[in-house]
Amino acid sequence: MLRTSSMLVLASTLSFAAVGQSTTPTPVARPRAAGPVSGRLTDATTGEGLPGVNVIFPDLKQGTATDAEGRFSFANLPRGRFTVQITSLGYNTISQLVDTGSGQPLDFKLSPTATEIGQVVVTGVSQATELRRSPVPTTVVDRTRLNQTSATNVIDAIAHTPGISQITTGAAISKPVVRGLGYNRVVTLNNGAKQEGQQWGDEHGIELDEFSIDRAEIIKGPGSLLYGSDAMAGVINFLAPDPIAEGRITGQAVANYQTNNRQQGYSLENAGNLNGFNWLVRGTRKVAGDYRNRYDGRVFNSGFNEWDANGYVGLNKSWGYSHLTFSSFNQNVGLIEGERDSLTGRFLREVAVNGQAEPQVVTDNQSGYTLQVPRQRINHLRIGTDNNFIIGQRGGRLALQVNYQQNLRREFGNVLAPDTPDLYFQLRTVDYALRYFLPELNGWNLAVGTSGLHQQNRNLGQEFLIPAYKLNEGGVFGVIKKSLGGLDLSGGLRYDVRRIRAQSLYLDADEQPVPAGTAGAETKFSGFESTFNNYSGSLGAAYSFSDRLTVKANLSRGFRAPNIAELGSNGVHEGTIRYEVGQPGLQAETSLQVDAGVSYVSDHVRFSVDAFENSISNYIFARRVLNQAGTDSLVSTGPNIGLFNYVQGQARLLGGEVTLDFHPHPLDWLHFENSFSMVRARQLDVPDEQKYLPFIPADRLQSELRGNFRRQGKRLTNVYARFQLEQTFAQNRFFGAFDTETATPAYTLFNAGAGTDVADSKGRTLFSVFVTANNLFDVAYQSHLSRLKYAAINYTNGRQGVFNMGRTVSVKVVVPLAFK
């Protein structure tokens, strides 16, 4: 840990040095400030100034809003060519490369529009780029959509995006799936830095505060080269709000209640910017009881609660910015086993009776928030530094991120000792990313850099699922982009090396660790050391025939090293209802993906088609193991626990997304939005019963009719109402071999929502309210990607597993606060 600690101290020293000075830190060449940068935004039709319009420089993390006359100004922008993004509800978003040192005012005319175009992305590209001009298939879920969505966790909030779904184990636990691929194939980012929290596990979610997210940028496929080997399926970057305007201190209070599981959420934020010294701090509390559905009633032990805190403090100056960041995610989750009483069909729980654990029928309605055994506690601490230094006079940037993360996961499964963890992982990670973005020159943008991590996992409990291990990873990359009029070309290469060293473990008859060579000892884990290295690459083009029509294509190669569970697991994986056995000889996955898309956007129609084909060599997946009698073999797994091991094969996935949105004239307030997503996934050169891949999402059609009304009277603004149909088709293409999976019937859900901003007599927003109803008709259904689908059979009605959440109504209130 000496090397790890030294890296952290060095990074912290650099960051504190930047925060402690109002000029450029010593190691960085002093850039020349651009001087005040100002401008005015007006309505293209009326010529009137537009107040409250957001003006953001994404690469510099600086932003402001226009005054009552539509004017804005920045005092500390560095000199160079940077992308500015201008957004206002009801107007076309503008994104444009500007020269901050030209001395010319930045005056823009905004055109009213009913469609959402011009969004900017910062993930996986050499600089902030207009979404439609990026060849890499990318989607943005903004704060407006997040507020209008009812969710129980951060992945649930984005899982209805076309091409995105989720593997779930109850209301609190979700893992993202991008075009049929999940787990370690998807890199999750917290403000651009990799989130490292036992990503291989099914039975816990992503350790991020749902209320802290301003927007999510989703890359579909291995097109991003900035984030390492695990980005084979894609990248999801959860971004916090940008720093607020100079001279302001603001805040926000949020309260949310959901009826089904009585979920309560409260969050309080404070942010400020005084002479470039800026900060943001947020605290969140969430608590939920057992959820219910029509078939199961209250699902025993499906509640959860969490305490979260996150934020940053730092400087934004003409030399760039330097922020110290932190987040603390603390969650307690009940684990649903789904055991049933054979006579009544009610759930069973274990209770302590005279020093013995005995099953008991759950007869009460579990109306409280108390969690029972089994349950788990997850604590994720992250402390880091995020720096962006301007180099030279033309706007080159050196970005440095270093983070220390500690993830503690404790599992409590013994009712006789409910506060003693059986399984206890301590995962510590130091990750770094150093990137140099060269100044834009004649349409060329180049970024080079390196990133990697050092990671150590220890077993501190009484049970063991994966071996203790140490992991080191490093990679180098180069990404380039060239603009030639309406043509945008981008590409790059990356090379990664990962080495993982797993420790051996021997247990005596009492399952206690003993030294190697002890008589009668059982080998729980055989130690091994594996090294994986390979390259990734991407080459793509987007061509805009006009402001309305764009076509794009991208060819990308991905690489993923096996994770520790796939290589070395040996034990019961609670929450997944599986006993898992890893294979140390697994090879790394490699993929070759082709993407193609076309989009057409007018004032009243938006249409896009995105298609892909992804061929994966050495695809790793878990399958059930049966003996000749058709039952589990090899080890004693426990009741209703299946034995699974990891195998490899050749896989091919193809599919895509189609979206079609109408905004009929003259009813510009009316939106009819539709999307269709599909994935076909097959294993090649195997018998027919094995030809499909496990855990592939079913086809999904979503249609939404929404009305947006900018103002209703003097006090109501941004009023909306929406009605949504979500049709999930039957999944009959499943991995049925060895009783691994079963088919899933189709189901149709209806959702609705409404909301408004409430203003005072001067037009200032007092609060916003959002009301959402999910599953209006209380349909009982099972998602194909729900782990609970394979829980025990209810013999009173013949249904297997636990069903998803029934009807729920969510009420969210957001109160903006202004202190200065």
Secondary structure as UniProt FT lines:
FT   HELIX           2..19
FT   TURN            26..27
FT   STRAND          37..43
FT   TURN            44..46
FT   TURN            51..52
FT   STRAND          54..57
FT   HELIX           58..60
FT   STRAND          62..65
FT   TURN            68..69
FT   STRAND          71..74
FT   STRAND          81..87
FT   TURN            89..90
FT   STRAND          94..99
FT   TURN            100..101
FT   STRAND          106..110
FT   STRAND          120..121
FT   STRAND          129..130
FT   HELIX           131..133
FT   STRAND          138..141
FT   HELIX           143..147
FT   TURN            154..160
FT   TURN            162..163
FT   STRAND          164..168
FT   STRAND          174..178
FT   TURN            179..180
FT   STRAND          181..182
FT   HELIX           183..185
FT   STRAND          186..190
FT   TURN            191..192
FT   STRAND          193..194
FT   TURN            199..200
FT   HELIX           210..212
FT   STRAND          215..220
FT   TURN            222..223
FT   TURN            229..232
FT   STRAND          234..239
FT   TURN            246..247
FT   STRAND          248..258
FT   TURN            259..262
FT   STRAND          263..274
FT   TURN            275..276
FT   STRAND          277..288
FT   STRAND          292..293
FT   TURN            294..296
FT   STRAND          297..298
FT   TURN            300..301
FT   STRAND          304..317
FT   TURN            318..319
FT   STRAND          320..334
FT   TURN            342..344
FT   STRAND          347..353
FT   TURN            354..355
FT   STRAND          356..361
FT   STRAND          375..391
FT   TURN            392..395
FT   STRAND          396..412
FT   TURN            415..416
FT   TURN            418..419
FT   STRAND          423..437
FT   TURN            442..443
FT   STRAND          444..459
FT   STRAND          469..484
FT   TURN            485..486
FT   STRAND          487..502
FT   STRAND          505..507
FT   TURN            509..510
FT   STRAND          513..514
FT   TURN            516..517
FT   TURN            519..520
FT   STRAND          522..525
FT   STRAND          528..544
FT   STRAND          549..560
FT   HELIX           564..568
FT   STRAND          570..573
FT   TURN            574..577
FT   STRAND          578..581
FT   TURN            584..585
FT   STRAND          589..601
FT   STRAND          605..624
FT   TURN            628..629
FT   TURN            639..640
FT   STRAND          642..662
FT   TURN            668..669
FT   STRAND          670..684
FT   HELIX           688..690
FT   STRAND          700..712
FT   TURN            713..715
FT   STRAND          716..728
FT   HELIX           737..739
FT   STRAND          747..759
FT   TURN            761..762
FT   STRAND          765..774
FT   TURN            776..777
FT   TURN            784..785
FT   HELIX           787..790
FT   STRAND          793..794
FT   TURN            795..798
FT   STRAND          799..800
FT   STRAND          808..818
//
